């Protein structure tokens, strides 16, 4: 009998190349679930990266997978300071603000989750 053992593999998104990751998604070597993290990657704020991101996001046809193109994307772009570029390139797209993050801010959550 064989057993599959899955272990988390920590990666530094800042060290990952956004263009190479999008190419891996296009070639079906990487899942589209990584799309919200693209802005956190190296060169994640370049217009050509955002164009390639949109091409992949447009291929999402399942409504339950819409989260990929929504709130976490704007949070990722804000963290890297490239949210202005992303916002400009995604004009006309339905990219909502994160209601969860908005509620945390409203409720005054410090974001400190240490024990």
N, C-alpha and C positions, 0 to 999 in steps of 0.2 A: 504494500500500500504506500502511496506517495502522499506527502503532505506539502501544501504550499504555505510558506511562512512569509507574511508581509511585515515589513518593518518600515517605519518612517525614514525617509532619506532627506535630511535637511539640505536645502540649497539656498544660496544667496541669489535672490532674484536680480539684484543690482549687477551681478556678474554675468547673468544670462543675456544673450543677445536676442533682442526682440525680433529682428529680421530672420534669424535662423530658426527661432521658435515658430514664427508664423509660417515659414517654409515647411517645418515639420508637421504643423497642423494641416497645411495644404496637401502634404503627401500622406496623410493619415498615420503618421508616426507619433503624433501627439494629439490628445483630445482637445476639443474646443473649450473644455472647462477651464483652461489656462487663460482664456481671453481677458478676463478682468484684471489679470496680473501683468499684462503687457506693458502698461505705463510705468511699472516699477523696474523694468528691465533696461539694460544699456540701449540707448538710442530709441527708447520708448516714446519720446515726444516728437519724433520727426514726422513730418506730414506723410511721407511715403509709407511709414509704418502704420499710421492711422488709416491710410487708404487700404492697405493689405488687411488690416484688422476688420475694416468694414466689409470687405469681400467675404471674410470668414464668418462674420456675425450675420450677414445676410443669408447664409446657408442654413441657419438654425430655423427649422420649420416646426419644431415641437414646442408648443406653448409652455410646457413645464420647464423648458430650458431657457426661457426668456430672461431669467435672472442673470445669465451670462452677460447680457448687453446692458444691464441696468445699474443699480445703485453701487455695487462694489467697484465698477469702473471709474465713476467720478471720484470715489474716495481714493483709489490708487493714483489717479492723475493729480489729485490735490497733494498727496504725500510727496510727489517728486517735483512739484512746482510747474508741471507742464499742463495744468488743467485749462489754462487759457487757450493753448493750441488745440487740445482735444475738444473743448467746447466749440471753438470756431469750426473745426473740421467736421464736427457732428451736428451742425445746425440742421434742423429739420428731422433729426432722429429723436425717438422717444426714449431718452435716457433720463430717468427720474433720479431725484435725490434719494438717498437712503433714508427711509422713514425710521429705521432702527437707530441710525447714527444721529438723525435729527432729534429723536426722542431722548437719546442719551444726553445730547447737548442741552435740551430743554430741561431735563431733570437734574442737570448739574453733575452728571457722572464725571468723575475725575479721570477715568481711563486707567486708574491704578488697580490692577488685579492681583497684586502680590499678596501672599498670605499674611 
